[in-house]
C-alpha cells in the first residue's frame, strides 16, 4: 500500500460528490415478469441525478450503450452529464458490488477499497460484478486496496457490501448482527464481531460501532443496514419503525430502536433519532419484498426517496422534507424496482469530490 490508510476516511453520503456510479439494468431474472418496467424507473433516477451532477453509467455492450443513450435523451436526461462505460455486469446493485471511496484531505488524494463481492453469499453468478472495482480503479487512475483480515498471518481477502454498513463520515458506523455475524449467508467464515470492528477501524477509520440486531423481512441480503437505519447528519439517524404489532418486522425493529436509543456518537453524545414508519407489507407474486423508505439516496442537491403507492408514502415524504431543508426531496415509485429486492440506495454508489 503506497499510502497510509489511517490518513483516509470514508466521507458521509451528504458530503460533496464528484459523480454517482450506476449500472443499466439487463438481468431479466432479477425482475421476473416485470423487467420491461425497470428501465423507466432507473431512467427517472438518472434523469434527476443529471440535473445536478455527473453520472458514470455502466452498460453491458456497445449496442446497449446506443439504445440506452437514445432512451435517456428521449426522457430528458442531460446527456452531457453522463459518461457511458462499456462494462459487463451481473446485476445493477453497485452499492454492494462497487468500490468504497476514501479521501485524504491533507494531500487531496482519493483511493478506493475493493472488497470481494460474492452476491451476498446467495447467488452463483457474480463473476462480472466482482471485476467492477478493478475497472473503476483503472479508469479513475486511483489506487485500489484489497482489504484483508486484520491480524491474520495469511492473506484472507474480505467479502463486504456497501449496503452492510452506514457511516457518518467522522468515525461512527452502523451495522447489523444478522448480516455480518450470522452463519446464514456467511460472508467471511469464522469472522467474529472483533474481526469486523478491527477491519472497519483499519480501513474505514471507524472508532464507534453501533450494532443493531436484524434487518427486515424479505431482504435477500439477510439484514442490510440500509433498509433499517441511516445517518442523515453526523449526529442524526433515521430509523425504521413498525407500528403494527402483528407485523413480522415489529419486534426486530422495536429492538433496533432500543439499541439505538442507548447508543452514542464518536464524541459520547446521544444521537438525534428520527422515526420513519414502514410502508404496509408490499407483496409481488405472493412474495413479501423488502420495501423500506430507508433505501433513499442523498445527492448533491436532491434526496431520492423510494415510495410504494401506499398510504404511508405521504407521511414519510413530509418527514424527509422537514429534515432535508436544503435539498429537494423527490419521490421515486419503486413498487416495481423492489421486485429485484433492492431500491435506490442499493443501485447507486457515490464518488466523493475532494
KOLZAMAR-561761 format. One line per 10 residues: number of its first residue (from 0); their letters; for each residue x, y, z of N, C-alpha, C. Coordinates in steps of 0.02 Angstrom, whole numbers. Last residue first. Example, Ala and Ser with C-alpha at 12.3 -4.5 7.8 and 13.67 -1.06 7.14 Angstrom:
2
1	sa	642:-112:354:684:-53:357:645:2:394 | 660:-284:390:615:-225:390:660:-165:390
END
This chain:
354
353	xxxxxxxxxx	-657:794:-196:-606:813:-147:-602:889:-143 | -808:706:-198:-769:760:-227:-717:780:-174 | -842:528:-201:-835:594:-170:-793:643:-209 | -961:439:-285:-889:452:-286:-878:522:-258 | -1092:331:-232:-1065:397:-242:-988:398:-241 | -1190:217:-308:-1128:221:-267:-1095:288:-282 | -1350:138:-317:-1307:197:-326:-1245:191:-283 | -1436:35:-286:-1411:39:-355:-1366:99:-369 | -1473:46:-152:-1440:-15:-174:-1407:-7:-243 | -1547:163:-150:-1480:162:-119:-1439:103:-143
343	xxxxxxxxxx	-1666:121:-219:-1622:174:-245:-1552:172:-215 | -1680:-57:-191:-1710:6:-214:-1655:57:-232 | -1710:-235:-206:-1668:-177:-191:-1703:-114:-215 | -1776:-346:-256:-1755:-346:-185:-1706:-290:-168 | -1838:-333:-373:-1769:-357:-377:-1736:-358:-309 | -1952:-272:-335:-1958:-344:-352:-1888:-375:-362 | -1924:-139:-329:-1914:-177:-267:-1923:-253:-278 | -1968:-89:-452:-1896:-98:-440:-1883:-144:-381 | -2106:-72:-429:-2082:-124:-475:-2008:-140:-462 | -2114:30:-333:-2154:-31:-324:-2137:-87:-373
333	xxxxxxxxxx	-2050:150:-325:-2007:89:-329:-2047:25:-321 | -2061:309:-375:-2103:249:-368:-2060:187:-379 | -1981:430:-286:-1973:385:-343:-2014:322:-330 | -1989:597:-235:-2015:529:-227:-2006:490:-292 | -1866:707:-180:-1903:682:-238:-1925:610:-227 | -1824:852:-100:-1842:782:-88:-1888:760:-144 | -1690:958:-119:-1756:943:-143:-1770:868:-134 | -1606:1026:25:-1608:982:-34:-1680:970:-55 | -1618:1093:142:-1575:1123:90:-1570:1080:27 | -1699:1017:225:-1723:1083:203:-1681:1114:147
323	xxxxxxxxxx	-1730:876:272:-1686:897:217:-1708:964:187 | -1838:875:370:-1767:870:389:-1721:898:334 | -1954:893:301:-1944:933:361:-1870:932:382 | -1946:797:204:-1943:868:184:-1931:913:244 | -1961:680:281:-1899:692:243:-1892:766:226 | -2092:697:326:-2037:692:375:-1971:708:340 | -2160:692:204:-2166:752:246:-2108:755:297 | -2137:563:165:-2109:618:125:-2109:683:164 | -2217:497:261:-2144:490:262:-2110:546:222 | -2347:530:224:-2322:548:291:-2246:548:293
313	xxxxxxxxxx	-2353:473:94:-2364:544:105:-2334:568:171 | -2336:331:114:-2291:372:72:-2294:446:91 | -2437:262:179:-2382:290:220:-2336:336:181 | -2522:210:81:-2544:267:122:-2487:302:159 | -2427:173:-68:-2465:154:-8:-2478:217:33 | -2332:173:-173:-2404:181:-186:-2447:156:-128 | -2202:176:-126:-2230:112:-147:-2306:113:-160 | -2043:263:-145:-2112:258:-121:-2145:198:-154 | -1878:313:-103:-1922:263:-133:-1992:266:-102 | -1810:473:-133:-1841:429:-84:-1887:378:-118
303	xxxxxxxxxx	-1670:565:-157:-1717:522:-193:-1744:470:-145 | -1632:728:-132:-1636:664:-96:-1690:624:-132 | -1514:845:-206:-1578:810:-201:-1573:750:-154 | -1390:896:-223:-1444:944:-211:-1512:912:-203 | -1305:782:-219:-1280:848:-203:-1335:898:-186 | -1405:649:-142:-1362:677:-194:-1339:747:-174 | -1444:512:-50:-1432:584:-42:-1382:606:-96 | -1570:391:-70:-1503:413:-90:-1498:489:-83 | -1653:262:30:-1650:325:-7:-1578:342:-26 | -1708:157:104:-1663:144:49:-1661:204:1
293	xxxxxxxxxx	-1803:184:196:-1735:199:215:-1685:188:159 | -1926:140:163:-1910:209:144:-1838:227:158 | -1941:-23:95:-1923:19:152:-1906:89:126 | -1982:-185:52:-1999:-114:41:-1984:-74:103 | -1935:-322:14:-1908:-279:68:-1919:-204:55 | -2088:-417:-18:-2025:-387:-40:-2001:-337:14 | -2170:-568:-8:-2159:-504:25:-2090:-478:8 | -2255:-640:-143:-2192:-637:-106:-2185:-568:-73 | -2361:-644:-230:-2369:-676:-164:-2305:-678:-122 | -2319:-555:-329:-2323:-626:-344:-2324:-668:-279
283	xxxxxxxxxx	-2273:-448:-204:-2272:-457:-277:-2271:-532:-290 | -2325:-345:-71:-2318:-413:-98:-2319:-412:-174 | -2282:-249:62:-2288:-247:-11:-2275:-317:-37 | -2355:-198:216:-2321:-251:177:-2336:-245:102 | -2344:-17:231:-2379:-80:242:-2347:-134:199 | -2182:55:265:-2242:50:225:-2279:-14:244 | -2131:110:430:-2125:63:374:-2188:68:331 | -2089:275:484:-2135:218:482:-2122:174:421 | -1946:331:557:-1978:326:491:-2023:265:489 | -1890:440:681:-1925:376:666:-1960:380:598
273	xxxxxxxxxx	-1737:502:713:-1798:518:676:-1830:451:656 | -1637:547:849:-1667:492:812:-1732:515:778 | -1481:605:886:-1549:628:874:-1579:574:830 | -1377:512:999:-1399:530:932:-1468:562:934 | -1278:571:1136:-1335:533:1110:-1353:557:1040 | -1097:575:1134:-1162:608:1139:-1217:564:1109 | -969:529:1115:-1004:509:1176:-1072:541:1185 | -915:554:995:-897:601:1049:-934:585:1114 | -969:463:909:-898:456:924:-873:504:979 | -1134:441:989:-1088:453:933:-1016:448:955
263	xxxxxxxxxx	-1222:302:1068:-1195:371:1066:-1148:378:1007 | -1371:209:1117:-1305:218:1085:-1284:291:1087 | -1498:188:1159:-1445:183:1210:-1375:192:1181 | -1567:197:1042:-1583:246:1094:-1530:246:1149 | -1523:81:977:-1502:147:953:-1513:201:1006 | -1591:-17:1050:-1517:-17:1047:-1492:53:1028 | -1723:20:1020:-1700:19:1090:-1623:23:1092 | -1727:-1:883:-1739:66:910:-1713:72:981 | -1711:-140:878:-1660:-96:848:-1666:-25:876 | -1830:-182:939:-1765:-197:971:-1710:-151:944
253	xxxxxxxxxx	-1919:-142:841:-1925:-113:909:-1859:-123:947 | -1882:-223:737:-1872:-151:729:-1877:-115:797 | -1919:-350:789:-1850:-336:770:-1836:-260:766 | -2061:-334:807:-2015:-349:863:-1943:-329:848 | -2112:-304:672:-2125:-263:732:-2072:-273:787 | -2107:-379:559:-2050:-336:573:-2054:-301:641 | -2230:-445:552:-2170:-485:563:-2108:-442:580 | -2364:-363:640:-2320:-370:581:-2256:-407:600 | -2436:-337:750:-2443:-405:723:-2400:-416:661 | -2415:-204:780:-2385:-254:824:-2392:-326:799
243	xxxxxxxxxx	-2374:-80:675:-2422:-135:680:-2390:-193:720 | -2270:7:664:-2322:23:712:-2373:-34:723 | -2100:-4:648:-2162:-36:627:-2215:-25:681 | -1970:105:591:-2012:77:645:-2075:47:615 | -1804:143:543:-1870:115:525:-1906:89:587 | -1722:297:575:-1728:225:588:-1800:202:572 | -1596:414:547:-1665:395:532:-1669:319:541 | -1492:504:654:-1504:441:621:-1579:432:608 | -1370:628:681:-1441:613:671:-1448:548:631 | -1241:674:685:-1271:654:749:-1345:636:743
233	xxxxxxxxxx	-1205:699:554:-1156:666:599:-1189:639:662 | -1352:650:464:-1303:700:483:-1257:665:532 | -1409:534:432:-1427:591:388:-1389:654:408 | -1380:361:433:-1357:427:455:-1382:479:406 | -1511:241:443:-1463:279:402:-1444:345:437 | -1585:81:451:-1559:139:487:-1505:174:446 | -1644:-13:358:-1672:-3:425:-1647:58:463 | -1582:-35:241:-1655:-40:240:-1686:-21:307 | -1447:-32:262:-1476:24:225:-1551:17:211 | -1405:-149:326:-1422:-91:368:-1460:-38:328
223	xxxxxxxxxx	-1462:-311:279:-1426:-249:264:-1452:-190:304 | -1511:-448:304:-1501:-398:356:-1460:-336:340 | -1500:-535:190:-1500:-559:259:-1476:-504:307 | -1524:-503:64:-1455:-494:85:-1445:-519:157 | -1659:-511:41:-1619:-570:24:-1544:-561:38 | -1785:-465:142:-1719:-441:120:-1674:-500:105 | -1900:-514:198:-1897:-509:125:-1830:-487:98 | -1899:-415:345:-1925:-474:310:-1921:-462:235 | -1749:-320:387:-1821:-330:377:-1837:-394:338 | -1621:-354:510:-1648:-315:455:-1722:-332:447
213	xxxxxxxxxx	-1573:-350:686:-1597:-381:624:-1622:-331:573 | -1484:-266:781:-1494:-339:777:-1511:-364:707 | -1345:-149:769:-1416:-165:776:-1425:-240:765 | -1206:-86:834:-1230:-149:807:-1305:-156:821 | -1104:40:806:-1173:30:831:-1201:-31:797 | -943:90:850:-983:40:814:-1052:31:846 | -817:200:819:-878:193:859:-928:148:822 | -717:214:731:-698:203:801:-758:192:847 | -651:193:567:-708:195:613:-685:181:684 | -567:192:457:-553:238:512:-612:246:560
203	xxxxxxxxxx	-581:95:367:-629:150:362:-618:203:415 | -478:4:395:-488:25:326:-537:85:318 | -472:-13:539:-412:-5:497:-427:28:430 | -606:-21:577:-561:26:611:-500:40:567 | -654:-124:502:-681:-57:490:-637:-3:523 | -574:-229:562:-574:-216:489:-596:-144:475 | -609:-227:695:-539:-215:676:-534:-195:603 | -743:-260:680:-725:-195:709:-653:-177:694 | -733:-389:627:-763:-335:587:-745:-266:614 | -671:-452:735:-638:-453:669:-666:-397:624
193	xxxxxxxxxx	-764:-439:837:-699:-404:843:-663:-400:776 | -865:-527:792:-878:-455:799:-812:-415:799 | -782:-646:683:-820:-627:742:-828:-550:743 | -775:-760:548:-767:-691:572:-812:-679:633 | -798:-886:495:-763:-881:559:-754:-810:586 | -804:-829:331:-807:-887:376:-765:-875:439 | -892:-702:280:-822:-716:297:-820:-769:352 | -1030:-715:254:-984:-684:205:-912:-704:217 | -1160:-828:265:-1098:-805:298:-1048:-778:247 | -1294:-864:254:-1263:-819:205:-1199:-787:234
183	xxxxxxxxxx	-1295:-898:425:-1334:-899:363:-1305:-846:317 | -1227:-865:535:-1198:-920:495:-1234:-925:428 | -1208:-688:569:-1248:-749:562:-1212:-802:521 | -1142:-569:569:-1122:-618:619:-1161:-684:616 | -1190:-483:468:-1118:-496:473:-1099:-551:522 | -1333:-480:473:-1296:-483:409:-1225:-508:418 | -1366:-479:610:-1396:-528:565:-1355:-536:501 | -1304:-368:662:-1278:-434:680:-1303:-487:631 | -1271:-225:561:-1318:-271:593:-1284:-338:606 | -1210:-55:589:-1205:-122:561:-1262:-165:589
173	xxxxxxxxxx	-1141:109:573:-1200:68:588:-1194:0:553 | -1011:207:644:-1033:161:592:-1091:118:617 | -913:355:661:-966:311:686:-993:269:628 | -816:438:600:-795:384:645:-849:338:672 | -866:531:513:-819:554:566:-807:501:619 | -957:485:422:-900:524:397:-851:546:450 | -1054:400:465:-1069:472:470:-1010:516:450 | -1106:252:373:-1061:290:415:-1076:365:414 | -1163:85:367:-1177:155:352:-1135:197:398 | -1156:-78:289:-1136:-30:341:-1155:40:318
163	xxxxxxxxxx	-1204:-152:186:-1198:-186:251:-1178:-139:307 | -1197:-95:64:-1261:-91:99:-1260:-122:168 | -1071:-127:17:-1083:-59:41:-1148:-51:78 | -1010:-286:73:-1052:-246:29:-1064:-178:60 | -871:-400:73:-910:-348:105:-951:-311:52 | -745:-514:110:-807:-504:72:-848:-450:110 | -568:-497:113:-633:-490:147:-690:-479:97 | -436:-614:96:-473:-557:69:-544:-556:96 | -308:-654:189:-378:-675:183:-418:-615:160 | -147:-702:195:-190:-653:162:-261:-682:153
153	xxxxxxxxxx	-99:-755:362:-105:-765:289:-154:-714:260 | -106:-704:489:-40:-716:461:-43:-727:385 | -208:-568:536:-205:-636:510:-137:-646:477 | -241:-439:577:-207:-485:624:-207:-558:602 | -383:-423:470:-332:-392:512:-306:-444:562 | -411:-482:309:-424:-492:380:-367:-464:421 | -399:-349:188:-389:-417:211:-402:-422:286 | -446:-252:47:-448:-262:119:-441:-336:138 | -352:-195:-75:-390:-257:-63:-391:-269:13 | -363:-36:-148:-338:-75:-92:-382:-137:-82
143	xxxxxxxxxx	-311:49:-288:-363:6:-262:-333:-38:-207 | -272:215:-337:-252:151:-307:-312:114:-279 | -338:280:-490:-327:285:-418:-311:215:-391 | -385:301:-621:-314:304:-606:-301:316:-531 | -511:278:-661:-500:340:-622:-426:352:-606 | -491:156:-728:-520:214:-763:-505:279:-726 | -441:73:-626:-401:87:-686:-425:150:-722 | -552:74:-540:-486:95:-515:-441:115:-574 | -650:18:-622:-657:87:-598:-591:115:-574 | -598:-114:-641:-610:-69:-698:-612:4:-675
133	xxxxxxxxxx	-600:-161:-511:-536:-160:-548:-541:-111:-607 | -736:-159:-482:-691:-113:-447:-623:-106:-483 | -791:-261:-564:-810:-190:-573:-758:-143:-543 | -776:-394:-542:-722:-360:-580:-734:-285:-588 | -886:-444:-484:-826:-444:-443:-766:-412:-478 | -978:-445:-585:-984:-393:-534:-920:-388:-491 | -938:-561:-654:-931:-495:-685:-932:-439:-633 | -968:-663:-556:-901:-654:-585:-889:-585:-616 | -1085:-701:-503:-1059:-637:-480:-990:-621:-509 | -1199:-817:-486:-1172:-776:-542:-1151:-707:-517
123	xxxxxxxxxx	-1251:-878:-374:-1189:-904:-402:-1158:-860:-456 | -1308:-803:-219:-1315:-819:-291:-1247:-840:-319 | -1263:-791:-84:-1327:-821:-100:-1332:-844:-173 | -1170:-703:-33:-1165:-774:-15:-1230:-811:-29 | -1189:-584:-99:-1221:-593:-34:-1220:-665:-9 | -1102:-596:-212:-1176:-596:-219:-1211:-617:-155 | -972:-575:-173:-992:-644:-189:-1068:-651:-191 | -833:-469:-187:-906:-474:-191:-924:-545:-211 | -704:-400:-89:-726:-455:-131:-803:-456:-130 | -671:-224:-97:-691:-284:-60:-710:-338:-110
113	xxxxxxxxxx	-572:-111:-127:-601:-161:-172:-613:-224:-130 | -574:57:-88:-571:-11:-62:-606:-57:-110 | -475:191:-158:-537:152:-152:-524:82:-123 | -430:365:-142:-414:295:-154:-479:255:-147 | -373:528:-170:-429:483:-166:-403:412:-178 | -300:676:-97:-297:614:-135:-359:571:-123 | -257:792:-29:-309:795:-81:-306:734:-128 | -178:780:79:-143:783:15:-191:783:-44 | -282:798:177:-215:829:184:-181:836:117 | -392:721:148:-397:794:137:-329:828:141
103	xxxxxxxxxx	-417:581:70:-367:608:115:-364:683:102 | -554:466:54:-519:528:37:-469:547:91 | -620:319:-25:-590:352:33:-556:416:10 | -757:224:-85:-707:276:-95:-684:307:-30 | -786:65:-123:-796:110:-67:-740:162:-72 | -853:7:-283:-800:24:-236:-824:66:-177 | -992:-114:-305:-947:-59:-323:-896:-42:-269 | -1081:-204:-253:-1026:-230:-294:-974:-177:-312 | -1169:-124:-177:-1138:-184:-148:-1078:-209:-187 | -1208:-21:-255:-1193:-6:-184:-1153:-64:-154
93	xxxxxxxxxx	-1243:-80:-375:-1175:-55:-367:-1157:-34:-296 | -1338:-184:-436:-1333:-161:-367:-1263:-138:-348 | -1371:-238:-559:-1358:-166:-556:-1346:-139:-485 | -1276:-387:-609:-1334:-352:-583:-1319:-277:-579 | -1165:-418:-686:-1215:-470:-674:-1281:-438:-652 | -1094:-321:-822:-1109:-333:-751:-1160:-390:-746 | -972:-262:-933:-1022:-314:-920:-1031:-323:-844 | -955:-101:-991:-931:-150:-941:-987:-199:-924 | -927:44:-1059:-944:-23:-1081:-913:-73:-1032 | -996:189:-993:-940:142:-989:-964:74:-1013
83	xxxxxxxxxx	-1037:358:-1018:-1055:288:-1029:-992:244:-1028 | -1070:490:-920:-1013:456:-951:-1032:382:-956 | -1179:626:-922:-1173:553:-917:-1111:528:-954 | -1198:757:-945:-1178:740:-876:-1169:664:-868 | -1245:766:-1069:-1178:794:-1059:-1152:778:-989 | -1377:723:-1060:-1326:675:-1083:-1255:700:-1073 | -1494:743:-953:-1440:786:-976:-1381:741:-996 | -1647:664:-1003:-1586:665:-964:-1535:714:-995 | -1771:648:-1068:-1750:714:-1044:-1689:716:-1000 | -1808:535:-1130:-1843:551:-1068:-1818:615:-1034
73	xxxxxxxxxx	-1720:536:-1240:-1792:541:-1252:-1830:561:-1188 | -1599:510:-1181:-1609:575:-1213:-1684:588:-1221 | -1619:379:-1142:-1608:430:-1091:-1618:501:-1118 | -1632:315:-1270:-1687:314:-1221:-1679:370:-1170 | -1506:336:-1325:-1566:361:-1360:-1624:366:-1311 | -1427:267:-1231:-1416:339:-1243:-1478:371:-1275 | -1474:138:-1248:-1483:172:-1184:-1476:247:-1191 | -1432:107:-1377:-1505:109:-1363:-1519:146:-1297 | -1290:119:-1360:-1326:158:-1411:-1401:164:-1394 | -1265:25:-1259:-1248:96:-1248:-1288:140:-1296
63	xxxxxxxxxx	-1302:-93:-1323:-1343:-69:-1267:-1329:5:-1251 | -1196:-101:-1412:-1264:-97:-1437:-1311:-68:-1384 | -1085:-115:-1325:-1093:-55:-1368:-1164:-46:-1394 | -1141:-179:-1163:-1105:-183:-1226:-1120:-120:-1269 | -1187:-146:-1027:-1158:-210:-1045:-1118:-213:-1110 | -1137:2:-941:-1184:-31:-986:-1149:-92:-1016 | -1128:113:-808:-1102:51:-835:-1155:16:-877 | -1108:285:-797:-1156:231:-809:-1124:170:-842 | -1090:412:-691:-1049:364:-728:-1090:301:-735 | -1156:573:-688:-1171:502:-678:-1123:461:-721
53	xxxxxxxxxx	-1142:732:-606:-1121:683:-657:-1142:612:-637 | -1284:836:-556:-1216:808:-551:-1204:755:-605 | -1411:889:-578:-1366:922:-531:-1295:896:-529 | -1479:817:-668:-1498:888:-663:-1448:926:-620 | -1441:687:-653:-1404:728:-702:-1426:801:-704 | -1536:641:-559:-1465:649:-539:-1429:696:-587 | -1652:633:-636:-1649:680:-579:-1577:693:-557 | -1609:533:-728:-1632:599:-750:-1627:651:-694 | -1586:421:-648:-1530:453:-684:-1549:524:-705 | -1719:397:-610:-1669:410:-559:-1609:446:-591
43	xxxxxxxxxx	-1775:368:-735:-1800:425:-697:-1749:446:-643 | -1707:251:-770:-1701:311:-811:-1722:373:-774 | -1758:164:-675:-1686:180:-673:-1674:245:-713 | -1891:161:-721:-1876:182:-653:-1803:205:-648 | -1874:113:-852:-1910:176:-840:-1893:205:-771 | -1814:-13:-838:-1776:42:-867:-1809:111:-855 | -1927:-89:-779:-1869:-68:-739:-1828:-11:-771 | -2025:-144:-855:-2041:-82:-819:-1980:-51:-784 | -1980:-264:-903:-1990:-210:-952:-2006:-143:-919 | -1979:-351:-790:-1918:-319:-814:-1929:-259:-860
33	xxxxxxxxxx	-2080:-424:-734:-2084:-350:-728:-2025:-313:-759 | -2057:-559:-746:-2122:-533:-766:-2129:-458:-763 | -1931:-554:-627:-1973:-597:-669:-2041:-567:-683 | -1804:-476:-607:-1872:-448:-603:-1920:-491:-646 | -1690:-548:-626:-1697:-512:-563:-1767:-483:-553 | -1691:-598:-753:-1706:-645:-699:-1716:-610:-632 | -1644:-498:-835:-1716:-508:-831:-1737:-555:-775 | -1524:-389:-822:-1536:-457:-799:-1611:-468:-787 | -1510:-257:-851:-1513:-303:-909:-1530:-374:-888 | -1495:-83:-806:-1524:-149:-796:-1524:-192:-859
23	xxxxxxxxxx	-1338:0:-789:-1402:-5:-825:-1430:-75:-818 | -1271:65:-637:-1268:15:-692:-1337:10:-724 | -1182:209:-575:-1245:172:-584:-1235:120:-639 | -1102:324:-473:-1094:266:-516:-1158:225:-515 | -1098:496:-472:-1134:438:-445:-1126:382:-496 | -969:617:-430:-1009:577:-476:-1050:525:-438 | -924:697:-330:-900:711:-397:-946:676:-448 | -1012:768:-192:-997:710:-236:-973:734:-304 | -999:830:-25:-997:842:-98:-974:781:-138 | -1095:729:95:-1038:771:77:-1034:778:1
13	xxxxxxxxxx	-1192:636:120:-1214:705:108:-1157:753:92 | -1123:518:149:-1158:524:85:-1179:596:69 | -960:549:219:-1031:533:226:-1065:548:159 | -803:476:165:-848:534:175:-920:510:183 | -694:379:250:-750:373:203:-796:432:215 | -520:430:255:-584:417:287:-637:409:232 | -341:416:285:-400:419:242:-464:409:283 | -237:389:362:-246:460:346:-308:470:301 | -225:254:374:-255:289:430:-262:364:419 | -158:211:261:-230:204:261:-262:244:318
3	xxxx	-34:291:179:-54:271:246:-130:270:250 | 1:217:19:-22:273:60:-40:247:129 | 35:105:-49:80:162:-56:60:222:-13 | 42:-59:0:0:0:0:44:62:0
END
